[in-house]
């Protein structure tokens, strides 16, 4: 058996002598045993003599041999890898989106929190909307993972179905009417409806300018639809202009420039942006032009990213639980890997209306109102939904169910995961396509103060 050289010994290491990465066969040859014996030692089996085990271990250490995790997973028919695919949108170098504040940065933390304890790994990829080979890349990626988490708007419904036939798929922030795959999303429509209704009812805003998101983004479509719904119900209100944005600060700045050029003589009462990045850009541009926010024009966004709270004035927005979406998506994907026959399900998480000074609310306090998903409210009205309390932490039983669902994939592939996790920071509206199971929620309000002063409005 080879032995390590003494200090100063010119004999090169065995791996260097071999001129390649050490393999199972190299260990077997140098230890004078079969590959089956090496495999038993690597996997900790008892049917190996002590002296043989010591000899094999010595060779493993000398060669620096690392057992092939992929080969071990293959014996379980699992790679223990899931893929996360999101869309890369063009933005300036120092845009907010390029400062680790992306929507998917929060989602990623949620996904990682659910898979790390089970030893699973995450393969991350970005696809641009202009990439003609994007779907082919997804198909190639599907061969390297046990399941895929796909961001909104990247793949059309027909191709999602094709992809789901190859590998389990869960779409994050996807269209709530998707039928071919699981979808985890937030209550975009109900959140945007509450936001615009607040501008109308509590601040008397009547003339609106809308900064829309990308045409292929389901969440932007839902938010736009909610704005239109409020305006249709309010004869005194109207949309005086719109700008197509790309979810970037830069596109929000361009939208404000367009607004100032087209409506300088009669500014809108409010600028409603499809996300916070664009709202930040619009707010900055209006301020530079000498427009007072909110005295002349209110500006609101959607997402509740941290930089929004640092603007002057602080940005009124809608909070969507991005990290929670990642957690729920990861658990659902693990469930689907364990039980491929599950029916596709849409889960809609609650949002929060976050009231700050940019809409005209008090500059001294921040108020948060939990907004239940619109679908849950409709079903509750008809008496067909089981009500749960909004913003109530998941019960111990629900937490145990979620843990079992994830561990079922890692340690017992043939065992079925029992149920999806209950939401831990908001109400959720869930339904399975073709099934009857629903979960609705009631509305609750919570209030926090920006300065943590007593007696803030509730």
ZIPE-V430734 format. One line per field, one symbol per residue. burial: # if it has 16 or more other C-alpha atoms within 10 Angstrom, else .. A space follows every 10 residues. Layout:
# ZIPE-V430734
burial: ???
This chain:
# ZIPE-V430734
burial: .......... ..###..... .###.###.# #...#.###. ##........ .##.###### .####..... .......### #######... #....##... ...#.###.# ##.##..#.. .#....#... ...##..#.. ##..###### #####.#..# #.##..#### ######.### ########## ########## ....###### ####..#### #######..# #.....##.# ########## #######.## ......#### ########## ######.... #.##..#### #####..##. ..######## ########## #########. ..######## ########## #.#.###### #######.## ....#.#..# #......##. ########## ..#..##..# ########## ###....### ####..#### .....#..
